Amino acid sequence: MDNSAPASGQNDTTATTSRALTHEPPPFLSRITRLSRIYTAKSLAFPSAWLREWKEYFYPPSTRPDIVKSYDIFFPSSYDLTSPSTLPTLFTVHGSAAAPFVLGTPRDDDEFNRTFADKYHVLVIALNYSKAPASVFPAPVHDVEALLVDALGDESLPIDRTSPRGVDDDKKKGRVGILGFGAGGNLAMAVTLLEGVKREECCPGVVVSWGGWLDLAAGGGEEGAWRWGYVPYGVDLRDGLVSPFYARGGEGFRGFIAGEGDGLAGENEGLARRLVGKGEVSRREINSEGGVKKRLEKEDERFWFEEGRVKWVLVPGVGAGFEHREVREEMGWEEEVVKDAEEKTELVMEELGGWLRRVWGVNG
């Protein structure tokens, strides 16, 4: 694999707040081990993906997208396709709990996308990106950029391109947001920093990281293989496009959601706190109490706060990927834990949906 560094595309809006940390080659045997792990993950994922495609061909699921272009489009079930009315629009970028930047497809989020579109009367558009190690940084970021710009310019889509009331920033026209899960949270945060997106007449004024991997400079251990496959040697791991945790600049509203047992919760909390001036925090690994029956803890700012243009939600008693049925099934969670995760997913979606509607100035 050619892991030499391309230009990062760094500019003033993606300059880092810390000194550079160059991605250096690991020992030879470590490289072999990481490459083996990446291709083992790919080979194990292929049969299940193949079987799912055939099953969906004969038995189309109710959560499938309404239209498939170079992106997947979900209209609210109550929306009249002949109507001239427009819709607030949420773009989603998938991740992969098993192998970030290496595996995953937009279809992994079909259940979330369909539910969110129907429940909150929102147009949802799912974006894809090329995967490591065949495609490395910054290609996936620009893949998301290209699809995002293409969809925003598609006049056949009923995207609400009017500015929310009280928003006078000409660069943030439109009731539009982008949300990413895991690696997708990284890409969603990064793409909004690109000048090509910021120059668009209509572009996301809201970006949400749901368990996003925002700090690749701190990623080690099990994450080492996925980071090694995605980031070429010589690239600054604290470049804002690689690790949005370190980016300065960036306008609009930003939301952060994570499960209490997600190893990435700490960096999401850390960035949320820094953005509202709560100071740097020790980005501890936040451990789950495992299936403890709690609702969202809004009385404790460790779990929830909403200040200015920033929202933070830490979901108690659940781990990474709790919002995805496939993850719950693959992890073999007990029935009680699965039910708890499903209930909390609904609560978080309600919290997110309500926040977006307030930000967008949408009534009802």
Residue frames relative to the residue before (quaternion, step in Angstrom):
aa qw qx qy qz dx dy dz
M 1.0000 0.0000 0.0000 0.0000 0.00 0.00 0.00
D 0.3417 -0.7171 0.5705 0.2087 3.58 -0.94 0.88
N 0.0077 -0.8264 0.5609 -0.0494 3.54 -0.35 1.27
S 0.2997 0.7452 -0.5337 0.2645 3.55 1.05 0.80
A 0.5459 -0.6816 0.4000 0.2781 3.56 -1.11 0.68
P 0.2557 -0.7154 0.6252 0.1787 3.58 -0.95 0.88
A 0.6598 -0.4548 0.3771 0.4644 3.55 -1.26 0.01
S 0.4377 -0.7323 0.4621 0.2423 3.57 -0.88 0.92
G 0.4009 -0.7115 0.4915 0.3024 3.58 1.11 -0.49
Q 0.3347 0.7695 -0.4885 0.2391 3.57 1.24 0.35
N 0.0420 0.7802 -0.6235 0.0286 3.57 -1.03 0.77
D 0.7914 -0.3356 0.1914 0.4737 3.57 -1.23 -0.11
T 0.6950 0.4770 -0.2927 0.4514 3.57 0.96 -0.79
T 0.7426 0.3572 -0.2329 0.5165 3.59 1.16 -0.31
A 0.3515 0.7297 -0.5139 0.2827 3.57 1.17 0.34
T 0.4605 -0.7156 0.4586 0.2561 3.55 -1.00 0.76
T 0.4583 -0.6710 0.5162 0.2706 3.51 -1.31 0.39
S 0.7242 0.3524 -0.2210 0.5501 3.61 1.28 -0.06
R 0.6276 -0.5282 0.3924 0.4161 3.54 -1.22 0.31
A 0.6403 -0.5833 0.3527 0.3542 3.53 -1.15 0.72
L 0.0999 -0.7462 0.6545 0.0692 3.53 -1.27 0.57
T 0.2195 -0.8266 0.5078 0.1033 3.56 -0.08 1.31
H 0.4313 -0.6802 0.5313 0.2627 3.54 -1.03 0.84
E 0.1182 -0.8255 0.5519 0.0091 3.55 -0.44 1.26
P 0.5690 -0.5944 0.4337 0.3672 3.61 -1.12 0.58
P 0.3719 -0.7055 0.5497 0.2484 3.61 -0.95 0.80
P 0.6978 -0.4200 0.3331 0.4751 3.63 -1.21 0.04
F 0.6746 -0.5387 0.3292 0.3827 3.55 -1.16 0.69
L 0.6830 0.4849 -0.3033 0.4543 3.61 0.82 -0.94
S 0.6138 0.5373 -0.3456 0.4638 3.58 1.10 -0.65
R 0.6272 0.5327 -0.3342 0.4595 3.58 1.04 -0.76
I 0.6482 0.5123 -0.3149 0.4672 3.57 0.97 -0.86
T 0.6541 0.5200 -0.3108 0.4530 3.56 0.95 -0.90
R 0.6852 0.4862 -0.2894 0.4586 3.58 0.91 -0.91
L 0.6398 0.5104 -0.3301 0.4703 3.57 0.98 -0.79
S 0.6363 0.5280 -0.3212 0.4617 3.57 1.01 -0.83
R 0.6582 0.5123 -0.3163 0.4519 3.57 0.96 -0.83
I 0.6371 0.5341 -0.3275 0.4491 3.57 0.99 -0.83
Y 0.7424 0.4100 -0.2454 0.4696 3.59 0.75 -0.99
T 0.5598 0.5531 -0.3963 0.4729 3.59 1.19 -0.33
A 0.6439 0.5165 -0.3167 0.4672 3.57 0.97 -0.87
K 0.6585 0.5069 -0.3075 0.4636 3.58 0.96 -0.86
S 0.6844 0.4902 -0.2966 0.4510 3.58 0.87 -0.91
L 0.6627 0.4939 -0.3119 0.4686 3.59 1.03 -0.71
A 0.6696 0.5065 -0.3004 0.4526 3.58 1.10 -0.68
F 0.5706 0.6493 -0.3798 0.3295 3.59 1.07 -0.66
P 0.6825 0.4904 -0.3320 0.4283 3.68 0.72 -0.89
S 0.6760 0.4879 -0.3134 0.4548 3.60 0.89 -0.86
A 0.6344 0.5186 -0.3317 0.4675 3.59 1.05 -0.72
W 0.6413 0.5257 -0.3128 0.4632 3.58 1.01 -0.85
L 0.6718 0.4915 -0.2959 0.4685 3.58 0.92 -0.91
R 0.6378 0.5292 -0.3340 0.4490 3.59 1.00 -0.78
E 0.6477 0.5263 -0.3227 0.4465 3.57 0.96 -0.85
W 0.6711 0.4847 -0.2994 0.4744 3.58 0.95 -0.84
K 0.6367 0.5252 -0.3257 0.4612 3.58 0.98 -0.81
E 0.6919 0.4728 -0.2813 0.4675 3.58 0.93 -0.91
Y 0.5749 0.5806 -0.3772 0.4360 3.57 1.19 -0.50
F 0.7482 0.3787 -0.2069 0.5039 3.59 0.92 -0.92
Y 0.7877 0.1625 -0.0736 0.5897 3.59 1.11 -0.71
P 0.1724 -0.8245 0.5298 0.0993 3.61 0.29 1.22
P 0.3882 -0.7362 0.4997 0.2399 3.62 -0.73 0.96
S 0.5823 -0.6040 0.4212 0.3446 3.55 -1.17 0.57
T 0.6625 0.5180 -0.3032 0.4481 3.59 1.22 -0.40
R 0.4151 0.7362 -0.4651 0.2635 3.60 1.23 -0.04
P 0.5800 -0.5859 0.4230 0.3761 3.61 -1.14 0.49
D 0.5447 -0.6237 0.4553 0.3272 3.57 -1.20 0.53
I 0.7861 0.0602 -0.0014 0.6151 3.56 1.06 -0.81
V 0.1328 -0.7709 0.6175 0.0824 3.56 -1.05 0.79
K 0.0133 -0.7522 0.6586 -0.0165 3.55 -0.72 1.13
S 0.7283 -0.2417 0.2351 0.5966 3.56 -0.63 -1.07
Y 0.7117 0.2253 -0.1895 0.6378 3.54 1.43 0.13
D 0.4563 -0.6817 0.5038 0.2707 3.58 -1.23 0.49
I 0.1763 -0.8123 0.5541 0.0445 3.56 -0.84 1.04
F 0.0901 -0.7852 0.6126 0.0084 3.56 -0.89 1.07
F 0.1639 -0.7675 0.6148 0.0784 3.56 -0.64 1.17
P 0.5460 -0.5673 0.4762 0.3916 3.61 -1.11 0.49
S 0.5474 -0.6414 0.4204 0.3351 3.58 -0.94 0.83
S 0.6819 0.4844 -0.2882 0.4661 3.59 1.15 -0.54
Y 0.5524 0.6405 -0.3869 0.3673 3.60 1.25 -0.13
D 0.3444 -0.7202 0.5702 0.1938 3.56 -0.96 0.93
L 0.3776 -0.7699 0.4715 0.2060 3.58 -0.42 1.22
T 0.6543 0.4857 -0.3223 0.4818 3.60 1.21 -0.28
S 0.5167 0.6654 -0.4043 0.3562 3.57 1.28 -0.14
P 0.4204 -0.7008 0.5135 0.2616 3.62 -1.08 0.67
S 0.4910 0.6792 -0.4308 0.3348 3.60 1.25 -0.17
T 0.3725 -0.7339 0.5326 0.1972 3.54 -1.15 0.70
L 0.3095 -0.7581 0.5544 0.1487 3.54 -1.31 0.34
P 0.5036 -0.5658 0.5358 0.3730 3.57 -1.15 0.55
T 0.1940 -0.8270 0.5250 0.0523 3.59 -0.92 0.84
L 0.0993 -0.7766 0.6213 0.0320 3.53 -0.97 0.98
F 0.2161 -0.7424 0.6233 0.1166 3.55 -0.82 1.07
T 0.1186 -0.7849 0.6027 0.0810 3.58 -1.05 0.72
V 0.1613 -0.7608 0.6247 0.0708 3.54 -1.18 0.75
H 0.3583 -0.7781 0.4782 0.1938 3.57 -0.50 1.18
G 0.2390 -0.7299 0.6152 0.1779 3.51 -1.34 0.30
S 0.2603 -0.7224 0.5867 0.2572 3.55 -1.12 -0.75
A 0.3560 -0.7463 0.5214 0.2106 3.55 -0.57 1.15
A 0.6664 0.5242 -0.3030 0.4351 3.59 1.11 -0.67
A 0.8116 -0.0650 0.1045 0.5711 3.60 0.87 -0.90
P 0.2220 -0.8177 0.5171 0.1216 3.62 0.11 1.26
F 0.8265 0.1677 -0.2047 0.4968 3.54 -1.08 0.98
V 0.6865 0.4834 -0.2632 0.4751 3.61 1.25 -0.29
L 0.7992 0.1556 -0.0558 0.5778 3.58 0.96 -0.89
G 0.5703 0.6244 -0.4427 0.2982 3.52 -1.37 0.00
T 0.0537 -0.7630 0.6435 0.0276 3.54 -1.26 0.60
P 0.6560 -0.4971 0.3695 0.4312 3.61 -1.19 0.27
R 0.5852 0.6022 -0.3780 0.3900 3.60 1.10 -0.58
D 0.5435 0.6246 -0.3992 0.3939 3.59 1.19 -0.43
D 0.7378 0.4051 -0.2130 0.4962 3.58 1.18 -0.59
D 0.3110 0.7940 -0.4859 0.1917 3.61 1.25 0.13
E 0.6676 0.5047 -0.3183 0.4453 3.59 0.86 -0.90
F 0.6560 0.4938 -0.3082 0.4804 3.58 0.94 -0.86
N 0.6832 0.5083 -0.2957 0.4330 3.58 0.82 -1.01
R 0.6673 0.4970 -0.2993 0.4670 3.55 0.92 -0.90
T 0.6679 0.5055 -0.3026 0.4548 3.58 0.89 -0.93
F 0.6858 0.4893 -0.2918 0.4529 3.56 0.88 -0.94
A 0.6321 0.5336 -0.3302 0.4547 3.59 0.99 -0.81
D 0.7061 0.4730 -0.2666 0.4545 3.56 0.86 -0.98
K 0.7247 0.4790 -0.2568 0.4236 3.56 0.81 -1.03
Y 0.8055 0.2709 -0.1229 0.5125 3.58 0.98 -0.79
H 0.4203 -0.7420 0.4430 0.2766 3.57 1.28 0.39
V 0.4078 0.6862 -0.4619 0.3866 3.51 0.88 1.15
L 0.3976 -0.6532 0.5808 0.2792 3.56 -1.15 0.64
V 0.0909 -0.7996 0.5931 0.0250 3.58 -0.72 1.06
I 0.0612 -0.7966 0.6013 -0.0123 3.57 -0.84 1.02
A 0.2050 -0.8067 0.5484 0.0798 3.57 -0.57 1.20
L 0.2033 -0.8021 0.5577 0.0647 3.55 -0.81 1.10
N 0.2716 -0.7545 0.5795 0.1458 3.55 -1.16 0.67
Y 0.0878 -0.7750 0.6211 0.0767 3.57 -1.32 0.08
S 0.5685 -0.5991 0.4399 0.3526 3.56 -1.19 0.53
K 0.3830 -0.7703 0.4846 0.1583 3.55 -1.10 0.77
A 0.5103 -0.6089 0.5231 0.3084 3.50 -1.30 0.61
P 0.6176 -0.1249 -0.7623 -0.1482 1.53 -2.32 0.96
A 0.4575 0.6820 -0.4622 0.3346 3.63 1.23 -0.01
S 0.7751 0.1881 -0.0969 0.5954 3.57 1.11 -0.70
V 0.0624 -0.8278 0.5575 -0.0122 3.57 -0.59 1.15
F 0.7134 -0.4179 0.3376 0.4499 3.56 -1.33 0.22
P 0.6233 -0.2065 -0.7524 -0.0523 1.57 -1.93 1.65
A 0.2908 0.8114 -0.4822 0.1568 3.62 1.23 0.17
P 0.6803 0.4815 -0.3337 0.4404 3.69 0.76 -0.84
V 0.6045 0.5461 -0.3613 0.4536 3.61 1.06 -0.68
H 0.7106 0.4448 -0.2578 0.4804 3.57 0.91 -0.90
D 0.5409 0.5772 -0.4043 0.4591 3.60 1.22 -0.36
V 0.6689 0.4851 -0.2884 0.4838 3.55 0.91 -0.96
E 0.6235 0.5446 -0.3341 0.4506 3.58 1.00 -0.82
A 0.6811 0.5054 -0.3011 0.4360 3.59 0.81 -1.01
L 0.6865 0.4698 -0.2881 0.4744 3.60 0.91 -0.88
L 0.6277 0.5402 -0.3301 0.4530 3.57 1.03 -0.80
V 0.6828 0.4742 -0.2861 0.4764 3.59 0.84 -0.97
D 0.6330 0.5366 -0.3295 0.4504 3.58 1.01 -0.81
A 0.6873 0.4773 -0.2867 0.4665 3.58 0.88 -0.94
L 0.6491 0.5226 -0.3213 0.4498 3.60 0.96 -0.83
G 0.7154 0.4346 -0.2474 0.4879 3.56 1.14 -0.60
D 0.5169 0.6421 -0.4089 0.3915 3.58 1.31 -0.03
E 0.2748 -0.8093 0.5009 0.1366 3.58 -0.22 1.27
S 0.5813 0.5796 -0.3845 0.4223 3.61 1.21 -0.23
L 0.6399 0.5037 -0.3273 0.4792 3.60 1.24 -0.28
P 0.4088 -0.7464 0.4735 0.2272 3.61 -0.85 0.95
I 0.1289 0.8093 -0.5564 0.1373 3.58 0.80 1.02
D 0.3872 -0.7048 0.5427 0.2424 3.57 -0.90 0.93
R 0.1058 -0.8411 0.5304 0.0059 3.55 -0.27 1.31
T 0.4938 0.6436 -0.4413 0.3836 3.58 1.25 0.28
S 0.5164 -0.6532 0.4604 0.3078 3.57 -1.09 0.70
P 0.5064 -0.6203 0.4918 0.3420 3.59 -1.03 0.70
R 0.6039 -0.5714 0.4092 0.3759 3.57 -1.11 0.66
G 0.7943 0.2898 -0.2221 0.4855 3.56 -0.92 0.90
V 0.6351 0.4845 -0.3385 0.4974 3.58 1.26 -0.12
D 0.0599 -0.8378 0.5427 -0.0060 3.58 -0.42 1.21
D 0.4527 0.6714 -0.4630 0.3604 3.59 1.25 0.28
D 0.3712 -0.7677 0.4778 0.2110 3.58 -0.38 1.22
K 0.6452 0.5288 -0.3279 0.4434 3.58 1.16 -0.47
K 0.7253 0.3965 -0.2344 0.5116 3.56 1.24 -0.13
K 0.1980 0.7917 -0.5487 0.1817 3.56 0.92 0.89
G 0.7331 0.4295 -0.3183 0.4205 3.49 -1.14 0.69
R 0.3768 -0.6743 0.5854 0.2464 3.52 -1.20 0.68
V 0.3080 0.7580 -0.4809 0.3151 3.51 0.45 1.33
G 0.0147 0.7886 -0.6145 0.0196 3.55 -1.05 0.82
I 0.1920 -0.7559 0.6097 0.1418 3.56 -1.30 0.23
L 0.0874 -0.7932 0.6025 -0.0108 3.56 -0.94 1.01
G 0.0361 -0.8095 0.5857 0.0157 3.56 -0.98 0.81
F 0.3071 -0.7309 0.5843 0.1731 3.54 -1.17 0.74
G 0.8557 0.0530 -0.0346 0.5136 3.60 -0.94 0.87
A 0.8174 0.0073 0.0493 0.5739 3.57 -0.60 -1.16
G 0.6110 0.5558 -0.3437 0.4467 3.58 1.12 -0.62
G 0.5964 0.5495 -0.3591 0.4619 3.58 1.16 -0.55
N 0.6034 0.5438 -0.3334 0.4785 3.55 1.11 -0.74
L 0.7116 0.4621 -0.2601 0.4610 3.58 0.80 -1.04
A 0.6295 0.5329 -0.3386 0.4527 3.60 1.03 -0.74
M 0.6607 0.4867 -0.3045 0.4836 3.58 0.95 -0.85
A 0.6812 0.5096 -0.2953 0.4348 3.58 0.90 -0.94
V 0.6781 0.5247 -0.3198 0.4031 3.59 0.83 -0.94
T 0.6436 0.5268 -0.3355 0.4425 3.61 1.07 -0.60
L 0.6092 0.5447 -0.3490 0.4587 3.59 1.29 -0.14
L 0.5645 0.6313 -0.3800 0.3719 3.58 1.22 -0.41
E 0.5234 -0.6536 0.4520 0.3075 3.54 -0.95 0.90
G 0.6093 0.5740 -0.3513 0.4194 3.59 1.07 -0.71
V 0.6716 0.4548 -0.2853 0.5106 3.59 1.12 -0.65
K 0.6692 0.5215 -0.3031 0.4340 3.58 0.89 -0.91
R 0.6529 0.5213 -0.3168 0.4490 3.58 1.14 -0.56
E 0.5120 0.6548 -0.4245 0.3590 3.59 1.20 -0.34
E 0.5442 -0.6215 0.4529 0.3353 3.57 -1.03 0.79
C 0.7541 0.1627 -0.0988 0.6286 3.56 1.14 -0.73
C 0.1977 0.7798 -0.5710 0.1635 3.59 -0.68 1.04
P 0.6737 -0.5240 0.3180 0.4127 3.62 -1.15 0.44
G 0.1830 -0.7694 0.6053 0.0908 3.52 -0.91 1.00
V 0.7195 0.3007 -0.2062 0.5910 3.56 1.36 -0.03
V 0.0089 0.7752 -0.6317 0.0044 3.58 -0.97 0.86
V 0.1100 -0.8074 0.5796 0.0063 3.56 -0.89 1.02
S 0.1814 -0.7456 0.6344 0.0931 3.53 -0.98 0.97
W 0.0762 -0.7741 0.6280 0.0219 3.57 -0.63 1.15
G 0.8099 -0.1552 0.0494 0.5634 3.56 -0.11 1.30
G 0.2369 0.8242 -0.4880 0.1626 3.57 1.11 0.66
W 0.3786 -0.6732 0.5818 0.2549 3.55 -1.17 0.69
L 0.0331 -0.8745 0.4815 -0.0479 3.53 0.14 1.36
D 0.7692 0.2849 -0.1501 0.5520 3.59 1.21 -0.41
L 0.1056 -0.8242 0.5555 0.0305 3.56 0.03 1.29
A 0.5350 0.6164 -0.4078 0.4093 3.58 1.23 -0.26
A 0.7179 0.4173 -0.2407 0.5026 3.57 1.14 -0.61
G 0.5311 0.6677 -0.3953 0.3402 3.58 1.24 -0.24
G 0.1432 0.7729 -0.6057 0.1231 3.55 -0.65 1.10
G 0.6787 0.5034 -0.3308 0.4201 3.55 -1.16 -0.42
E 0.8426 -0.0609 0.0741 0.5299 3.57 -0.82 -1.02
E 0.6456 0.5301 -0.3293 0.4402 3.58 1.11 -0.61
G 0.4822 0.7184 -0.4161 0.2798 3.59 1.20 -0.44
A 0.6632 0.5143 -0.3125 0.4450 3.59 0.94 -0.88
W 0.6873 0.4792 -0.2945 0.4597 3.58 0.90 -0.90
R 0.6359 0.5046 -0.3275 0.4835 3.59 1.01 -0.74
W 0.6438 0.5284 -0.3156 0.4547 3.58 0.97 -0.87
G 0.6824 0.4889 -0.2908 0.4590 3.59 1.00 -0.76
Y 0.7215 0.4597 -0.2340 0.4619 3.57 1.13 -0.69
V 0.7866 0.3196 -0.1580 0.5042 3.61 0.87 -0.92
P 0.3746 -0.7400 0.5123 0.2229 3.62 -0.64 1.06
Y 0.6046 -0.5406 0.4341 0.3922 3.55 -1.24 0.42
G 0.7672 0.3681 -0.2753 0.4473 3.54 -1.13 0.70
V 0.5790 0.5675 -0.3801 0.4452 3.60 1.25 -0.22
D 0.4716 -0.6575 0.5140 0.2849 3.54 -1.09 0.76
L 0.3589 -0.7600 0.5037 0.1995 3.59 -0.56 1.15
R 0.6810 0.4361 -0.2878 0.5131 3.58 1.29 -0.18
D 0.3215 0.6967 -0.5412 0.3439 3.56 1.22 0.49
G 0.5362 -0.6732 0.4093 0.3031 3.57 -0.86 0.94
L 0.6474 0.5032 -0.3308 0.4672 3.59 1.15 -0.47
V 0.6431 0.4772 -0.3150 0.5095 3.59 1.21 -0.47
S 0.7974 0.0770 0.0156 0.5983 3.55 0.87 -1.05
P 0.2661 -0.8059 0.5058 0.1548 3.63 -0.01 1.21
F 0.4860 0.6652 -0.4331 0.3657 3.59 1.20 -0.32
Y 0.7551 0.3988 -0.2012 0.4799 3.58 1.05 -0.78
A 0.4797 0.6940 -0.4372 0.3116 3.61 1.21 -0.16
R 0.1831 -0.7259 0.6438 0.1585 3.51 -1.19 0.58
G 0.6656 0.4213 -0.3563 0.5025 3.53 -1.10 0.57
G 0.4867 0.6378 -0.4991 0.3274 3.53 -1.26 -0.21
E 0.1281 -0.8143 0.5651 0.0338 3.55 -0.62 1.16
G 0.6579 0.5526 -0.3666 0.3569 3.50 -1.35 -0.08
F 0.6506 -0.5006 0.4137 0.3937 3.51 -1.41 -0.17
R 0.0679 -0.8043 0.5896 0.0279 3.56 -1.04 0.77
G 0.1150 -0.8016 0.5862 0.0267 3.53 -0.87 1.04
F 0.1198 -0.7818 0.6105 0.0419 3.54 -1.16 0.70
I 0.0008 0.7878 -0.6132 0.0573 3.56 -0.80 1.09
A 0.1517 0.7835 -0.5946 0.0973 3.60 -0.98 0.78
G 0.4789 -0.6295 0.5281 0.3090 3.52 -1.25 0.52
E 0.6114 -0.5907 0.3866 0.3576 3.55 -1.08 0.72
G 0.7397 0.4056 -0.2250 0.4876 3.58 1.07 -0.69
D 0.4689 0.6669 -0.4455 0.3701 3.59 1.27 0.19
G 0.4568 -0.7079 0.4733 0.2573 3.58 -0.78 1.03
L 0.6691 0.4849 -0.2926 0.4812 3.59 1.26 -0.34
A 0.4183 0.7307 -0.4607 0.2809 3.60 1.25 -0.04
G 0.6396 0.5730 -0.3303 0.3918 3.58 0.95 -0.85
E 0.6989 0.4560 -0.2916 0.4675 3.59 0.91 -0.85
N 0.6040 0.5302 -0.3577 0.4754 3.59 1.14 -0.51
E 0.6496 0.4947 -0.3123 0.4856 3.57 0.98 -0.84
G 0.6488 0.5479 -0.3214 0.4190 3.57 0.92 -0.91
L 0.6830 0.4705 -0.2889 0.4782 3.58 0.92 -0.88
A 0.6293 0.5360 -0.3373 0.4504 3.59 0.97 -0.84
R 0.6753 0.4914 -0.2964 0.4633 3.58 0.91 -0.89
R 0.6572 0.5135 -0.3256 0.4455 3.58 0.93 -0.81
L 0.6524 0.5431 -0.3150 0.4246 3.58 0.99 -0.81
V 0.7363 0.3644 -0.2283 0.5224 3.60 1.12 -0.55
G 0.5818 -0.6413 0.3565 0.3508 3.58 1.23 0.34
K 0.4095 0.7072 -0.4797 0.3195 3.57 1.16 0.54
G 0.5613 -0.6308 0.3738 0.3837 3.56 1.29 0.08
E 0.6271 -0.5218 0.4172 0.4005 3.53 -1.31 0.27
V 0.1434 -0.7733 0.6119 0.0838 3.54 -1.11 0.68
S 0.5305 -0.5723 0.5002 0.3753 3.53 -1.25 0.38
R 0.2776 -0.7976 0.5116 0.1584 3.57 -0.40 1.21
R 0.0804 -0.8359 0.5428 -0.0160 3.49 0.47 1.31
E 0.4813 -0.5936 0.5275 0.3712 3.54 -1.21 0.30
I 0.2718 -0.7882 0.5357 0.1336 3.54 -0.56 1.17
N 0.2140 -0.8250 0.5155 0.0890 3.55 -0.45 1.20
S 0.4242 -0.7083 0.5139 0.2330 3.52 -1.06 0.85
E 0.4124 -0.6755 0.5486 0.2695 3.52 -1.21 0.57
G 0.4612 -0.7576 0.3852 0.2550 3.55 1.35 0.11
G 0.8568 -0.1808 0.0842 0.4754 3.53 -0.12 1.29
V 0.3608 0.7239 -0.5120 0.2893 3.60 1.19 0.32
K 0.4302 -0.7276 0.4753 0.2441 3.56 -0.85 0.98
K 0.2589 0.7361 -0.5829 0.2266 3.55 -0.28 1.29
R 0.3643 -0.6567 0.5955 0.2852 3.51 -1.25 0.39
L 0.7041 -0.3917 0.3160 0.5009 3.56 -1.19 -0.28
E 0.3364 -0.7664 0.5225 0.1626 3.56 -0.81 1.07
K 0.0437 -0.8491 0.5263 -0.0123 3.58 0.02 1.29
E 0.6070 0.5611 -0.3600 0.4326 3.58 1.25 -0.09
D 0.7069 0.3869 -0.2270 0.5469 3.58 1.28 -0.25
E 0.3583 -0.7751 0.4717 0.2198 3.63 -0.44 1.16
R 0.4810 0.6175 -0.4616 0.4174 3.60 1.20 -0.05
F 0.7486 0.3827 -0.1939 0.5054 3.57 1.10 -0.76
W 0.8291 0.0207 0.0477 0.5567 3.61 1.03 -0.62
F 0.2743 0.7166 -0.6335 0.0994 3.52 -1.11 0.74
E 0.1061 -0.7559 0.6438 0.0532 3.51 -1.27 0.56
E 0.1521 0.7902 -0.5678 0.1733 3.54 -0.33 1.31
G 0.8300 0.0392 -0.0624 0.5529 3.55 -0.84 1.00
R 0.7801 -0.2945 0.2450 0.4946 3.55 -0.73 -1.10
V 0.6236 0.5410 -0.3279 0.4592 3.59 1.23 0.36
K 0.0666 -0.7804 0.6215 0.0185 3.54 -1.05 0.88
W 0.0612 -0.7900 0.6100 0.0055 3.59 -0.96 0.92
V 0.0257 0.7815 -0.6215 0.0480 3.57 -0.91 1.00
L 0.0731 -0.7545 0.6520 0.0174 3.55 -0.74 1.14
V 0.2564 -0.8036 0.5245 0.1157 3.57 -0.55 1.20
P 0.3546 -0.7838 0.4669 0.2048 3.61 -0.41 1.17
G 0.8638 0.2439 -0.1474 0.4156 3.51 -1.24 0.63
V 0.6903 0.4194 -0.2965 0.5096 3.62 1.18 0.33
G 0.3854 -0.7318 0.5207 0.2117 3.54 -1.23 0.51
A 0.7608 -0.3514 0.2762 0.4706 3.54 -1.33 -0.19
G 0.8262 0.2300 -0.1796 0.4820 3.56 -1.04 0.82
F 0.3154 0.7854 -0.4918 0.2048 3.60 1.22 0.23
E 0.6649 0.5351 -0.2959 0.4290 3.59 1.16 -0.62
H 0.6889 0.4632 -0.2729 0.4861 3.61 1.26 -0.21
R 0.4781 -0.6954 0.4646 0.2683 3.56 -0.74 1.11
E 0.6497 0.5349 -0.3274 0.4296 3.60 0.92 -0.89
V 0.6430 0.5121 -0.3259 0.4671 3.59 1.00 -0.78
R 0.6504 0.5185 -0.3211 0.4528 3.58 0.92 -0.88
E 0.6749 0.4891 -0.2968 0.4661 3.57 1.00 -0.81
E 0.6795 0.4976 -0.2952 0.4513 3.58 0.91 -0.90
M 0.6783 0.4844 -0.2909 0.4697 3.58 1.09 -0.67
G 0.3778 -0.7647 0.4571 0.2521 3.57 1.27 -0.20
W 0.1920 0.8085 -0.5347 0.1535 3.57 1.02 0.74
E 0.5517 -0.6075 0.4615 0.3371 3.54 -1.16 0.66
E 0.6829 -0.5271 0.3242 0.3882 3.55 -1.18 0.62
E 0.6568 0.5138 -0.3161 0.4523 3.58 0.94 -0.84
V 0.6600 0.5017 -0.3019 0.4707 3.58 1.01 -0.84
V 0.6296 0.5303 -0.3285 0.4631 3.59 1.02 -0.80
K 0.6585 0.5055 -0.3131 0.4613 3.59 0.89 -0.92
D 0.6384 0.5273 -0.3178 0.4620 3.55 1.01 -0.84
A 0.6610 0.5051 -0.3019 0.4657 3.59 0.97 -0.88
E 0.6397 0.5214 -0.3261 0.4610 3.59 1.00 -0.78
E 0.6584 0.5065 -0.3121 0.4611 3.59 0.93 -0.88
K 0.6924 0.4709 -0.2846 0.4668 3.57 0.94 -0.86
T 0.5722 0.5632 -0.3822 0.4575 3.58 1.15 -0.50
E 0.6473 0.5096 -0.3135 0.4723 3.58 0.98 -0.84
L 0.6546 0.5147 -0.3167 0.4541 3.58 0.95 -0.84
V 0.6726 0.4883 -0.3018 0.4670 3.58 0.94 -0.86
M 0.6319 0.5208 -0.3382 0.4638 3.58 0.99 -0.75
E 0.6285 0.5169 -0.3332 0.4762 3.60 1.04 -0.73
E 0.6482 0.5146 -0.3100 0.4679 3.57 0.99 -0.88
L 0.6762 0.4880 -0.2829 0.4738 3.57 0.93 -0.93
G 0.6656 0.5149 -0.3046 0.4461 3.57 0.90 -0.94
G 0.6630 0.5012 -0.3042 0.4656 3.57 0.97 -0.84
W 0.6480 0.5172 -0.3172 0.4605 3.58 0.99 -0.83
L 0.6608 0.5106 -0.3107 0.4539 3.59 0.91 -0.89
R 0.6580 0.5064 -0.3153 0.4595 3.57 0.94 -0.82
R 0.6414 0.4986 -0.3308 0.4802 3.59 1.05 -0.67
V 0.6498 0.5187 -0.3078 0.4625 3.56 0.96 -0.89
W 0.7240 0.4330 -0.2351 0.4827 3.56 0.96 -0.89
G 0.3977 -0.7233 0.4747 0.3055 3.57 1.23 -0.30
V 0.3789 0.7168 -0.4893 0.3211 3.55 1.08 0.77
N 0.3226 -0.7576 0.5379 0.1807 3.58 -0.77 1.00
G 0.7532 0.4102 -0.2838 0.4288 3.52 -1.25 0.46
